[in-house]
Amino acid sequence: MKQILNKIWERWKWFGQLIGDFVARIILSLFYFTVVVPFALGVRLLGNPLTAKAGEGVSSFWTEYRGGV
């Protein structure tokens, strides 16, 4: 009887792992397409996070350090 229950338990664990992997992929995909993609599009369209554009008549991208320490 114990061997039968162990076999059922092992198969149940395998099934649970299969379902868990499937659900995790769906949840992560939904998170990616509902949070990460819109945020990235907004940053790309509205911002310049690296300030990589030189001003008029400037030949260098160098910026002076204005902090202390």
C-alpha positions in Angstrom: 0.0 0.0 0.0 2.8 2.4 0.9 4.5 1.9 -2.6 1.2 2.7 -4.3 0.8 5.9 -2.3 4.4 6.9 -2.9 3.9 6.4 -6.7 0.7 8.5 -6.6 2.6 11.2 -4.5 5.5 11.3 -7.0 3.1 11.7 -9.9 1.2 14.4 -8.1 4.4 16.3 -7.4 5.3 16.0 -11.1 1.9 17.3 -12.1 2.2 20.2 -9.7 5.6 21.2 -11.0 4.2 21.1 -14.6 1.3 23.3 -13.7 3.5 25.7 -11.6 5.9 26.2 -14.4 3.1 26.9 -16.9 1.4 29.4 -14.6 4.6 31.1 -13.7 5.4 31.7 -17.4 1.9 33.1 -18.0 2.2 35.5 -15.0 5.7 36.7 -15.9 4.6 37.2 -19.5 1.6 39.3 -18.4 3.8 41.3 -16.1 6.3 42.0 -18.9 3.7 43.1 -21.4 1.6 45.2 -19.0 4.3 46.8 -16.9 7.8 46.7 -18.4 6.9 47.3 -22.1 4.7 50.4 -21.5 7.3 51.9 -19.1 10.1 51.3 -21.6 8.1 52.9 -24.4 7.4 55.9 -22.2 11.0 56.4 -21.2 12.1 56.0 -24.8 9.6 58.4 -26.2 9.6 61.1 -23.5 13.0 61.0 -21.9 16.6 61.2 -22.6 18.0 59.4 -19.5 21.6 59.5 -20.5 21.6 63.1 -21.7 23.6 62.0 -24.7 22.7 65.0 -26.9 25.3 67.7 -27.2 24.1 71.3 -27.3 24.4 73.8 -30.2 28.0 74.4 -31.2 29.4 71.9 -28.7 32.0 69.5 -30.0 32.2 67.3 -26.9 29.8 65.3 -24.7 31.9 66.2 -21.6 29.9 67.4 -18.6 31.6 69.1 -15.6 31.3 67.4 -12.2 29.4 69.7 -9.8 29.4 67.6 -6.7 31.5 67.5 -3.6 33.4 64.7 -1.8 
